[in-house]
Each structure stands twice: as C-alpha cells, then as structure tokens.
C-alpha cells in the first residue's frame, strides 16, 4: 500500500515526464530564441586604476624596467587586450602572478585566442618592451 505522499510524488513525476519535450523528442532541450536573455550575463566595467598605480603594479608584479604597464582607457576591456599586450587583474598580482609570464603560458593563450586574464578575473595591461 502506498502512502498519500508517495502517490503524489509518483503522479507529479509522471506528469512531468509526459509533458517533457526531452522525453517526447528524444533530443536535448534547447531554449527558444525568445527565451534567451537579450543582455550579456556579465557586466562590463571600466578599470578603476590610475596612472599613479603603475609603480605599485610594477613593484608587486616583480616587473623590471623592460615591461611597459598601461592603464586601460574607459572604453577598453580586459578580455580584448591590444596586440602585444597581456591583460591581468590586480587580484592576480596579489595572488602571486609575476612577470615575465612563462613563454609557454603566453604562447598557449595566444594559440587558443585567450587573454591571460580570462582564466582567472579593475585591470591593467603589460607588454614586454
């Protein structure tokens, strides 16, 4: 004999299974275009760093004078670094990122078209001069 709660669960599961587009079509369910968000899931923010922060960045990152550090303009974003630059976040420096970035990592990021900031997360850029 089943309890009332068991029969409710069973009937609910049956109704869900019978109404599921997955079980009917046998294919993965994908949302309709009108169900997709119209804005990105992330928020684009401008860097809060200032030119006066460059010496601190260079010191914390262990950078020699061979590296040029540039603070991004308000319309620039970390996921789109200029050619020849690597983008990074201050929290990466605070967590131990040091320069030069190993060649393997830099080459790998270039190969897969990924900014070195993307695997981790205001930002600044550096280029070896």
Residue frames as qw, qx, qy, qz and C-alpha x, y, z in Angstrom:
[[0.000, 0.890, 0.456, 0.000, 0.00, 0.00, 0.00],
 [0.437, 0.324, -0.023, 0.839, 1.39, 3.42, -0.85],
 [0.181, -0.561, -0.433, 0.682, 1.20, 6.46, 1.33],
 [0.300, 0.887, 0.335, -0.108, -0.55, 9.64, 0.08],
 [0.089, -0.854, 0.323, 0.397, 2.78, 11.46, -0.27],
 [0.443, -0.206, 0.769, 0.412, 4.27, 8.64, -2.37],
 [0.443, 0.555, 0.681, 0.178, 1.36, 8.63, -4.77],
 [0.138, 0.956, 0.098, -0.241, 1.54, 12.44, -5.11],
 [0.249, -0.661, 0.549, 0.446, 5.23, 12.24, -5.91],
 [0.473, 0.070, 0.814, 0.330, 4.67, 9.47, -8.42],
 [0.380, 0.748, 0.542, 0.050, 1.83, 11.27, -10.17],
 [0.004, 0.931, -0.124, -0.342, 3.83, 14.52, -10.27],
 [0.350, -0.448, 0.688, 0.450, 6.80, 12.71, -11.79],
 [0.471, 0.353, 0.773, 0.236, 4.57, 11.05, -14.38],
 [0.277, 0.896, 0.328, -0.109, 3.01, 14.37, -15.38],
 [0.125, -0.824, 0.369, 0.412, 6.43, 15.98, -15.72],
 [0.430, -0.188, 0.789, 0.396, 7.74, 13.08, -17.80],
 [0.443, 0.550, 0.694, 0.140, 4.72, 13.14, -20.08],
 [0.186, 0.959, 0.175, -0.126, 4.99, 16.91, -20.65],
 [0.440, -0.635, 0.384, 0.507, 8.79, 16.99, -21.12],
 [0.590, 0.730, -0.207, -0.276, 9.95, 17.98, -24.61],
 [0.038, -0.581, 0.810, 0.069, 13.08, 15.87, -23.99],
 [0.485, 0.007, 0.864, -0.135, 11.18, 12.63, -23.48],
 [0.656, 0.597, 0.342, -0.310, 8.92, 13.35, -26.45],
 [0.500, 0.806, -0.273, -0.162, 11.57, 14.36, -28.96],
 [0.954, -0.095, 0.069, 0.277, 14.45, 12.25, -27.68],
 [0.545, 0.520, -0.077, 0.653, 16.82, 15.20, -28.25],
 [0.364, -0.242, -0.400, 0.805, 18.47, 17.70, -25.90],
 [0.008, 0.880, 0.472, -0.051, 16.20, 20.57, -24.92],
 [0.378, 0.067, 0.057, 0.921, 17.28, 23.97, -26.18],
 [0.096, 0.625, 0.427, -0.647, 15.55, 27.23, -25.29],
 [0.431, 0.744, 0.442, 0.256, 13.66, 29.09, -27.96],
 [0.422, 0.332, -0.004, 0.843, 15.40, 32.31, -29.17],
 [0.262, -0.696, -0.134, -0.655, 12.76, 34.47, -27.45],
 [0.790, -0.579, -0.202, 0.010, 13.56, 32.71, -24.15],
 [0.724, 0.060, -0.166, 0.667, 17.24, 33.71, -24.27],
 [0.266, -0.767, -0.198, 0.550, 18.41, 36.81, -22.39],
 [0.476, 0.821, 0.167, 0.266, 18.93, 39.92, -24.50],
 [0.064, -0.911, 0.363, -0.186, 21.75, 41.28, -22.35],
 [0.577, 0.353, -0.697, 0.238, 25.07, 39.58, -21.52],
 [0.773, -0.494, -0.395, 0.047, 25.33, 37.62, -18.26],
 [0.621, -0.213, -0.201, 0.727, 28.41, 39.63, -17.31],
 [0.017, -0.973, -0.187, 0.136, 28.77, 43.31, -16.52],
 [0.648, 0.401, -0.018, 0.647, 31.42, 45.28, -18.37],
 [0.358, -0.903, -0.112, 0.209, 33.19, 47.75, -16.12],
 [0.424, 0.796, -0.260, 0.345, 35.95, 50.22, -16.79],
 [0.689, -0.006, -0.463, 0.557, 39.20, 49.92, -14.89],
 [0.372, -0.912, -0.169, -0.046, 39.41, 51.88, -11.66],
 [0.739, -0.256, 0.041, 0.622, 43.21, 52.05, -11.79],
 [0.122, 0.984, -0.012, -0.128, 45.06, 55.35, -12.23],
 [0.612, 0.651, -0.330, 0.306, 48.43, 56.27, -13.70],
 [0.217, -0.705, 0.526, -0.423, 49.71, 56.72, -10.14],
 [0.897, -0.225, 0.314, -0.214, 49.10, 52.96, -9.60],
 [0.793, 0.522, -0.311, 0.039, 51.68, 51.90, -12.21],
 [0.157, 0.604, -0.697, 0.354, 54.70, 51.94, -9.83],
 [0.610, -0.256, 0.591, -0.461, 52.77, 49.82, -7.31],
 [0.925, 0.289, 0.055, -0.241, 51.74, 47.37, -10.05],
 [0.612, 0.606, -0.485, 0.150, 55.32, 47.05, -11.28],
 [0.124, -0.534, 0.713, -0.437, 56.64, 46.54, -7.76],
 [0.739, -0.103, 0.502, -0.437, 54.04, 43.94, -6.78],
 [0.907, 0.386, 0.030, -0.163, 54.39, 42.09, -10.09],
 [0.709, -0.400, 0.420, 0.401, 58.17, 41.93, -9.85],
 [0.651, 0.703, 0.218, 0.186, 58.48, 43.71, -13.18],
 [0.558, -0.254, 0.170, 0.772, 61.73, 45.02, -14.44],
 [0.122, 0.621, -0.061, -0.772, 62.02, 48.22, -16.46],
 [0.061, -0.084, 0.809, 0.579, 61.68, 46.07, -19.59],
 [0.034, 0.522, 0.850, 0.064, 57.92, 45.93, -19.08],
 [0.136, -0.180, -0.111, -0.968, 55.50, 48.65, -20.06],
 [0.003, 0.463, 0.831, -0.309, 52.37, 48.85, -17.91],
 [0.139, -0.193, -0.308, -0.921, 49.41, 50.70, -19.39],
 [0.278, 0.311, 0.671, -0.613, 46.16, 51.52, -17.64],
 [0.216, 0.417, 0.776, 0.421, 43.23, 50.82, -19.99],
 [0.172, -0.129, -0.120, -0.969, 41.08, 53.65, -21.29],
 [0.487, 0.085, 0.522, -0.695, 37.46, 53.71, -20.05],
 [0.782, 0.336, -0.093, -0.517, 36.21, 52.06, -23.27],
 [0.463, 0.408, -0.786, -0.034, 38.76, 49.21, -23.21],
 [0.867, -0.328, 0.106, -0.359, 38.07, 45.83, -21.61],
 [0.438, -0.544, 0.716, 0.012, 40.29, 43.13, -20.16],
 [0.774, 0.154, 0.614, 0.015, 39.01, 40.43, -22.49],
 [0.647, 0.711, 0.180, 0.209, 40.18, 42.43, -25.54],
 [0.484, -0.664, 0.191, 0.537, 43.82, 43.36, -24.95],
 [0.408, 0.829, -0.248, -0.290, 45.64, 45.33, -27.66],
 [0.903, 0.335, -0.209, 0.168, 48.11, 43.38, -29.84],
 [0.503, 0.458, -0.485, 0.549, 51.33, 42.65, -28.00],
 [0.281, -0.453, 0.452, -0.715, 49.80, 43.13, -24.53],
 [0.423, -0.243, -0.869, 0.088, 48.67, 40.70, -21.88],
 [0.413, -0.582, -0.037, -0.699, 45.79, 41.76, -19.69],
 [0.482, -0.141, -0.786, 0.361, 45.75, 40.95, -16.00],
 [0.440, -0.776, -0.272, -0.362, 43.85, 41.86, -12.90],
 [0.077, -0.682, 0.505, -0.524, 45.26, 43.27, -9.70],
 [0.819, -0.362, 0.316, -0.314, 43.95, 40.31, -7.72],
 [0.943, 0.265, -0.134, 0.153, 46.13, 38.07, -9.91],
 [0.346, 0.632, -0.436, 0.539, 49.19, 40.12, -8.92],
 [0.454, -0.560, 0.414, -0.556, 48.14, 39.99, -5.26],
 [0.953, -0.131, 0.191, -0.198, 47.78, 36.21, -5.54],
 [0.678, -0.420, 0.508, 0.325, 51.34, 35.78, -6.86],
 [0.722, 0.620, 0.228, 0.209, 51.36, 36.41, -10.61],
 [0.381, -0.690, 0.290, 0.543, 54.84, 37.57, -11.57],
 [0.645, 0.761, -0.028, -0.063, 56.44, 38.73, -14.76],
 [0.392, 0.225, -0.544, -0.707, 57.69, 37.73, -17.18],
 [0.864, 0.059, 0.258, -0.429, 54.79, 35.35, -17.76],
 [0.554, -0.232, 0.754, 0.265, 56.29, 31.99, -18.73],
 [0.203, 0.332, -0.570, -0.724, 56.58, 31.71, -22.53],
 [0.048, -0.180, -0.969, -0.160, 54.57, 28.50, -22.57],
 [0.093, 0.598, 0.662, -0.442, 51.57, 30.19, -20.90],
 [0.174, 0.610, -0.097, -0.767, 51.78, 33.26, -23.16],
 [0.150, 0.218, -0.780, -0.567, 52.07, 31.07, -26.29],
 [0.013, 0.324, 0.945, -0.045, 49.22, 28.84, -25.15],
 [0.163, 0.646, 0.438, -0.604, 46.95, 31.84, -24.54],
 [0.211, 0.514, -0.381, -0.739, 47.79, 33.22, -28.00],
 [0.051, 0.061, -0.934, -0.347, 47.21, 29.81, -29.60],
 [0.033, -0.485, -0.873, 0.042, 43.71, 29.42, -28.18],
 [0.019, -0.529, -0.251, -0.811, 42.91, 33.15, -28.58],
 [0.564, -0.692, -0.448, 0.048, 42.51, 33.67, -24.87],
 [0.001, -0.815, 0.278, -0.508, 43.60, 36.68, -22.85],
 [0.460, 0.125, -0.751, 0.456, 45.82, 35.68, -19.94],
 [0.257, -0.153, 0.433, -0.850, 43.27, 37.40, -17.69],
 [0.690, -0.098, -0.333, -0.636, 40.37, 35.22, -18.75],
 [0.649, -0.097, -0.749, 0.086, 41.24, 32.03, -16.89],
 [0.332, -0.235, -0.618, 0.673, 41.29, 33.95, -13.59],
 [0.045, 0.777, 0.589, 0.219, 39.35, 37.74, -13.20],
 [0.272, 0.913, -0.113, -0.281, 39.84, 46.68, -12.23],
 [0.908, 0.147, 0.235, 0.314, 42.61, 45.56, -14.76],
 [0.011, -0.841, 0.367, 0.397, 45.84, 46.75, -16.27],
 [0.900, 0.430, 0.003, 0.064, 47.92, 45.60, -19.22],
 [0.432, -0.691, 0.467, 0.345, 51.56, 44.89, -19.66],
 [0.820, 0.567, -0.052, 0.059, 53.81, 44.48, -22.68],
 [0.743, -0.368, 0.214, 0.516, 57.44, 43.49, -22.71],
 [0.283, 0.939, -0.040, -0.191, 59.36, 46.35, -24.28]]
